[in-house]
Amino acid sequence: MNATLNHRRVDVTSENEKYTPKPQKQWSMSNSVEYVLREQRFVFVLVGVAITTAFFLFLQPEFGSGQRTMDVSSYTAVQAYNFDESYQTTRTFETAPYKSHRSAIVSLGGKIPLGLPRKPLRIVVTGGAGFVGSHLVDRLIERGDSVIVVDNFFTGRKENVQHHFGNPRFELIRHDVVEPLLLEVDQIYHLACPASPVHYKFNPIKTIKTNVVGTLNMLGLAKRIGARFLLTSTSEVYGDPLEHPQKETYWGNVNPIGVRSCYDEGKRTAETLAMDYHRGADVQVRIARIFNTYGPRMCIDDGRVVSNFVAQALRKEPMTVYGDGKQTRSFQFVSDLVGEGHVKVNQ
Ligand SMILES: NC(=O)c1ccc[n+]([C@@H]2O[C@H](COP(=O)([O-])OP(=O)(O)OC[C@H]3O[C@@H](n4cnc5c(N)ncnc54)[C@H](O)[C@@H]3O)[C@@H](O)[C@H]2O)c1
C-alpha cells in the first residue's frame, strides 16, 4: 500500500527537495528608494517632519523668532561686557550693546519649553549672608531653587537669612572662600567680598586675597563641576573715571597702589580670571558690574552715601555732603539688582 498517514504533515519530501534558504539581497540605494516609495514610507517621514516643524514654529514661537542665533553664554560673557579679545570689535559695539543684550536675555527665557515646569537648580551663593546676597537668596528660594550659602560672616549676618532656616531647600555653610571648597551645584553666584570702603580697607590683604584667591577657587569649582558662574564686580573697576556715564567699553582710570586698590584692582583681577576661565576652560561666565545699591539689610554705618544719609536722618543729625555736593552717582534698589540683574543675567 502506497498511502501514508501523515496527520502532522511530517516531512515527506525526498532527498532532492531539501530546503534551500532565500538568497540574501544585496543592499543598494535603488532598492531602498524603491522600497520607501512602494511602501509609502516617505509619506510618514513627511508627516513627521511637518508635525515637528509646526510644533516648533507655532507652539514655541521663540524657536522661530531668530533670537537664538548666538550662543547666549559666550555672548553674555564676551560681548555683553564688551570684553571681546579684538579691540576693534569691541569698539563697534558702542552704539547698540544694551539693545542686543536685552534681546539675549529675552531669548534666554525661551530655553524652557512652554508648559514645562523649570527644573529646580542647585545654586551656591558665596557671600549670601550679606546685604545683596541675602536678597538674591530670597529670590532664588522663591522661584523654587535649592540654595547653599557660603559665608565667613565678616560683614554678613545670620539674621539676614534666618527666615530660611528649616527650609529643606536652604543650607548655610560657614566657610572662607580663600580656602577651596567642593560642592555639586548647577550655578555659582560669587558675591563674597566686603563691599564698603570701611570694611574692605579694614584688612586690605584679606580683601585682595578674597577677590583673587577666592575667585580662583570658585572658578576652579565651576570648571570642575561644569557650573555656570556669575561674578559680582563693581563700577569701581573704572577707578576714578574720566568719562560719565561709563560705558562697558571704557577701561577706566585706575590706581594700582592706592588704599582702595585692594578692592578695585582685586575686582579687576577677578574679572580677568573669569574671562580667562571662560576662554581657556569654557566655563560659562557672567560678570555684573554693580553700581551703588541700597535697600533693607544694608549696613547702616558702612560709610556709603545712602546709608550715611539714612543713618544721620534717623539720628536727627545734620546730613554730611562731601566736596561741593555736585558729585553724581547711579543708584539702584536691591530688588532691581537681584531680580532684573543677577537672576536674568545668569539664566
Ligand atoms: N552693595 C553695593 O552697592 C555693591 C556695589 C558694587 C559691587 N558690589 C559687590 O556685590 C557683592 C555683595 O556686596 P554687598 O553690598 O552685599 O556686601 P556685604 O559686605 O553686605 O556682603 C559681602 C558678603 O561676603 C561675605 N564675605 C566676605 N569675605 C568673605 C570670604 N573671604 N569668604 C566668605 N564670605 C565672605 C561677607 O561676610 C558678606 O556676607 C560684593 O562682591 C561687592 O563687591 C556691591
Ligand as a Chemical Component Dictionary entry (heavy atoms), coordinates in Angstrom:
data_LIG
# 
_chem_comp.id                   LIG 
_chem_comp.type                 NON-POLYMER 
_chem_comp.pdbx_formal_charge   0 
_chem_comp.three_letter_code    LIG 
# 
loop_
_chem_comp_atom.comp_id 
_chem_comp_atom.atom_id 
_chem_comp_atom.alt_atom_id 
_chem_comp_atom.type_symbol 
_chem_comp_atom.charge 
_chem_comp_atom.model_Cartn_x 
_chem_comp_atom.model_Cartn_y 
_chem_comp_atom.model_Cartn_z 
_chem_comp_atom.pdbx_ordinal 
LIG N1  N1  N 0  26.251 96.934 47.522 1  
LIG C1  C1  C 0  26.740 97.607 46.500 2  
LIG O1  O1  O 0  26.372 98.751 46.241 3  
LIG C2  C2  C 0  27.770 96.957 45.612 4  
LIG C3  C3  C 0  28.335 97.703 44.589 5  
LIG C4  C4  C 0  29.279 97.106 43.758 6  
LIG C5  C5  C 0  29.620 95.795 43.929 7  
LIG N2  N2  N 1  29.068 95.079 44.937 8  
LIG C6  C6  C 0  29.506 93.689 45.107 9  
LIG O2  O2  O 0  28.416 92.855 45.468 10 
LIG C7  C7  C 0  28.864 91.864 46.382 11 
LIG C8  C8  C 0  27.994 91.898 47.624 12 
LIG O3  O3  O 0  28.044 93.189 48.192 13 
LIG P1  P1  P 0  27.216 93.578 49.494 14 
LIG O4  O4  O 0  26.861 95.000 49.379 15 
LIG O5  O5  O -1 26.152 92.583 49.732 16 
LIG O6  O6  O 0  28.354 93.438 50.592 17 
LIG P2  P2  P 0  28.297 92.762 52.013 18 
LIG O7  O7  O 0  29.543 93.146 52.721 19 
LIG O8  O8  O 0  26.999 93.043 52.679 20 
LIG O9  O9  O 0  28.325 91.209 51.645 21 
LIG C9  C9  C 0  29.506 90.522 51.372 22 
LIG C10 C10 C 0  29.370 89.131 51.971 23 
LIG O10 O10 O 0  30.531 88.376 51.670 24 
LIG C11 C11 C 0  30.975 87.736 52.871 25 
LIG N3  N3  N 0  32.416 87.539 52.763 26 
LIG C12 C12 C 0  33.391 88.477 52.708 27 
LIG N4  N4  N 0  34.587 87.901 52.578 28 
LIG C13 C13 C 0  34.371 86.564 52.538 29 
LIG C14 C14 C 0  35.214 85.435 52.413 30 
LIG N5  N5  N 0  36.554 85.561 52.319 31 
LIG N6  N6  N 0  34.658 84.198 52.420 32 
LIG C15 C15 C 0  33.331 84.047 52.522 33 
LIG N7  N7  N 0  32.478 85.078 52.640 34 
LIG C16 C16 C 0  32.998 86.328 52.658 35 
LIG C17 C17 C 0  30.591 88.684 53.978 36 
LIG O11 O11 O 0  30.543 88.061 55.252 37 
LIG C18 C18 C 0  29.241 89.153 53.497 38 
LIG O12 O12 O 0  28.219 88.275 53.895 39 
LIG C19 C19 C 0  30.324 92.136 46.653 40 
LIG O13 O13 O 0  31.107 91.289 45.832 41 
LIG C20 C20 C 0  30.512 93.570 46.226 42 
LIG O14 O14 O 0  31.824 93.825 45.785 43 
LIG C21 C21 C 0  28.156 95.627 45.786 44 
# 
loop_
_chem_comp_bond.comp_id 
_chem_comp_bond.atom_id_1 
_chem_comp_bond.atom_id_2 
_chem_comp_bond.value_order 
_chem_comp_bond.pdbx_ordinal 
LIG N1  C1  SING 1  
LIG C1  O1  DOUB 2  
LIG C1  C2  SING 3  
LIG C2  C3  SING 4  
LIG C2  C21 DOUB 5  
LIG C3  C4  DOUB 6  
LIG C4  C5  SING 7  
LIG C5  N2  DOUB 8  
LIG N2  C6  SING 9  
LIG N2  C21 SING 10 
LIG C6  O2  SING 11 
LIG C6  C20 SING 12 
LIG O2  C7  SING 13 
LIG C7  C8  SING 14 
LIG C7  C19 SING 15 
LIG C8  O3  SING 16 
LIG O3  P1  SING 17 
LIG P1  O4  DOUB 18 
LIG P1  O5  SING 19 
LIG P1  O6  SING 20 
LIG O6  P2  SING 21 
LIG P2  O7  DOUB 22 
LIG P2  O8  SING 23 
LIG P2  O9  SING 24 
LIG O9  C9  SING 25 
LIG C9  C10 SING 26 
LIG C10 O10 SING 27 
LIG C10 C18 SING 28 
LIG O10 C11 SING 29 
LIG C11 N3  SING 30 
LIG C11 C17 SING 31 
LIG N3  C12 SING 32 
LIG N3  C16 SING 33 
LIG C12 N4  DOUB 34 
LIG N4  C13 SING 35 
LIG C13 C14 SING 36 
LIG C13 C16 DOUB 37 
LIG C14 N5  SING 38 
LIG C14 N6  DOUB 39 
LIG N6  C15 SING 40 
LIG C15 N7  DOUB 41 
LIG N7  C16 SING 42 
LIG C17 O11 SING 43 
LIG C17 C18 SING 44 
LIG C18 O12 SING 45 
LIG C19 O13 SING 46 
LIG C19 C20 SING 47 
LIG C20 O14 SING 48 
# 
